[in-house]
Amino acid sequence: MGAPAYRTRAERFDDLVLDAVEDLERRWARQLEGAEFAVEDVPPSNPAPWEHGGVPLGRYFPADAGLPHRIVVYRRPIEARAADDGDLADLVRDVVVEQVAHLLGRGPEEIDPGYDDGH
């Protein structure tokens, strides 16, 4: 028997993040080597002083004390902002692109020419 066809919302969300990361790693493999990507349900704290627009959708944590660069995508705030499944996929991709841009010190449009900050 294969895997069940039913996937939870959280599993589908994880798949969207994985797809976005894999697409970016094809182009930026060397620069992203060793970086970790994770999904958490909600941010562990209020927005940092430099975070604008309320609840963060993702965060980049620079490498520190032997820990690798880490990008975390927050599932519930993104799901709450998405209008439908197509919008959810686009929003997940935009959040991953924005956080990779922070990590690499580049503009999101340079990371992904299809990036659109229209959300």
N, C-alpha and C positions, 0 to 999 in steps of 0.2 A: 504494500500500500504506500502511496505517496503521501506527501504532506497534506493536511486539510486545506481545502480551498478558502475557508474562512480565515481572514486575518483581522486582528484587532485594529482599532484606530491607531493605537500606539505603534504597532508593528508596521502599518502602512506608512505612518509618519517617518519612522526610522528608515524605511526603504527610500522615501523621498530625499532624506538627508544623504544617505549613502549614494544615491544616483548623482546628486549635485556634487558631492565630494569626488566621486570617481571621474566625472566629467572634467573637473578642475585639475585633478591630479594628472590627467593626460597631458595638459598644457604646462603645468607648473610643478612637475614631479620633483625636480631637483630642489626647488625652493620650499616645497612642502614636506620634504623628507623628514621623518621623525615627528612631525606635528600630529597631535591627537585630536580627534573630533568626537564629540559626545552629545547626547540628547538628554535633557532633564525636563521634567514636567513644568517647573516654574523656577524663576530666579530665586536664589537663596536670600536675597536682601533687596532693599529699596534701590532705585537707580543710583548709580554713582554720580557725583557732581557733574561730570563731563557727559553723562548720558542724557539726551534730550528726548522729549516725546513720551514720557511716562514709562511704563513697564518695558524693559529691554526684551527684544526678540532673540538676541544672541549676544555672546560676549567672547572677546579674545583675551586670553590670559598669557602674557609673555612667559618665555622660559625663565625659570627661577630655581635656584638651589638644587640643580640637578634634574629638575622636572622639565619635560619638553614643552614647547608651545602648545597651547590647548585652545580649541574653539568649542564653545558649548552653544547649542541651539535649544531654545525653550519652546516646548511643544504647545502648552496650553495658551500662552499669549498669541502665538502664531495662528493656532486654530480659531481663536476668538476673533481675530482680525480678518480671516479669510472668508470670502463670500460663498465659495463653493470649492469642489475638489480641484478644479483647474487653477483657481486663484491660489489655493493652498500650495500646489506644486510650484507656482511662480514665486510665491512669497518665501517659501523655504529656500529656493535657489537664490533669490536676492539676498536673504539674510546670510547664507553661507558665503556668497560672493563678497558682501560687505565686510564680513569678519576676516576672510582671507586677504582682502585689500588692506585691512589694518595690520595684519601679520606681516605682509610684504611691503608696507609703506607705499602703496600705489593706489590709484583711483579705481573704483569698482568697474568703470567702463574699460579699463586696461586689463583687468582680470578676466572679464567676460564681456566681449563686445555686444552681446545681446542684453546686457544689464539695463534695467529700466527702473528708475526710482519713482515710478508713478503710483506707488501705494500709499 
